[in-house]
Amino acid sequence: DCKRSSSTWATDWPEPKRNWCCENEQVGCDPFNCTSGLRNVNQWSSTKVAWCCRMRDLGCSQGTSNNTSSADMFNCSAGLALWEHGWSS
């Protein structure tokens, strides 16, 4: 069932389920291709770097991996009230 737990697909679904649901129902698709451009991570957007490092353990800077909590990487409360205008895409 691709609709069940769709908000936590990135961490909770096994890869075969992610692949099937993405291909067949367009649910659970990675927002980034984390294997593309690994030799040029410095050219990735900060959003792609953060997502790929946290979710796929790819593109992490030295000493960083998906074992690092997102709280260590970002203060998601900073600018929250004005996120639509202040946060980069």
Long-range contacts (C-beta under 8 A, 24 or more apart in sequence): 2-27, 2-28, 3-27, 10-55, 11-55, 30-55, 30-56, 34-58, 34-59, 46-88, 47-88, 47-89, 50-74
